[in-house]
Amino acid sequence: MRHRVRGPARPGRGRGRARQIIEPVTDLETRTAGRPGASGLPGALRRAAPALLGYAAVRALGLLALALWSAARDKSAYTLLTARWDSLWYTRVAELGYGYEVRLPNGDVHSNLAFFPLLPWLERLGAAVTPLSYADAGFVVSLLASLAAAWGIFAVAEHVYGRRAGVCAVLLWAVLPVGVVQSMAYSESLFTALAAWSLYAVLTGRWVTAGVLASLAGLTRPVGLAVAAAVWVAALTAYARSRGDAVADGTQGPARAPGDGARRVLGMLLAPLGAAGYVLWVGHRTGKGPLGYLDVQAGWRNGFDGGVAFARFVAEKFTSFPAALAGVGLVVGVALLVWLYVVGVRQRQPLALLVYTGIVVALALCASSYFGSKPRLLLPAFPLLLPLALALARLRTSRSALVVAGVAVASAVYGAFWLNGSGPP
């Protein structure tokens, strides 16, 4: 163990000062030894168990509320979860491959090339090795991926702020108003799982793992580029710091393990391959070159305009009442997102988390269409919850449990109401 020397101790104070210096270092090493990875997978799972059990309980409550609400309206909750909206497009890709499109009377062309392939591939695999249908396989993938996402969120939050904050972060992600999407045959849970574990790999210096997971995230959703960007920024920052340490003391320093630089570069090269590979393949298939995917998205009237269309959509809400109330809610919601991000910056979240979150939020808010989708598009931005998780972790257990239980009930009721209404497009 290395101890930092701060000069000679003053008479009568040497012993107390030495304890002040040594004990924090000892505590840091003890905490690091108890983190996931130090005791293997079983130990990591034991540490995450409270978060995963709490997450499962919240999601079970949400599914129960959905089942009861749907039954009262003579609808099938399972159909709402697996056979409506985007889930139909994913299962069609799994069954028939790419090439299907719908031409609307206004001239718009909705092509299934807009949907990234990893979830359909997993649905096809599940249907091939089990008796499940493609829709059933998609539902199972989402359920398993949501648990993996919860575990990944716990791992990231625990690594940065400790175990209690990790549990709170997972529970907050579970009780989000649109948390029911985590149980749908959509790609949000799968993407969040890959993103969270890639970010955890970045935070723990596992560069190749981070790159592979980032590449898989890029095969899941267009926003996978946010994960790749986080890997690149973290890797370049680590390189700059290692060079700075080398210049400062004339040596490589303990952080420069043999082969670390090569692994870092390999991780950087792997990270964007998934998203870039699919986008280039779509461009080749459509015959429109590297930007062909943008034309596919334009057929859905979706693009990136810096938030102009969304701002116009919000402004139109204030032209009548009670739509103005919805406008106020949207303004407050956006302000809350910005505030949480700023708090994360002030709390010095790792740069990889800030880069990832910033890109996810920017892409969600600045898309030019499907304004009703924005809440679910923000689901992967889980680092925004870390300031709230820290605040919740400071409460007594009984009080924090009461807060989470109350919000979980409200979220379950809202999710059931939402899916039985307009729901996600």
Helices and strands as residue ranges (DSSP letters): H 14-33, H 40-72, H 77-82, H 86-96, E 101-103, E 109-111, G 112-114, H 118-129, H 134-161, H 163-174, G 179-183, H 188-203, H 207-218, H 224-249, H 260-270, H 273-286, G 289-291, H 292-299, H 308-317, H 323-346, H 351-365, G 371-373, H 374-377, G 382-385, H 386-393, H 397-419
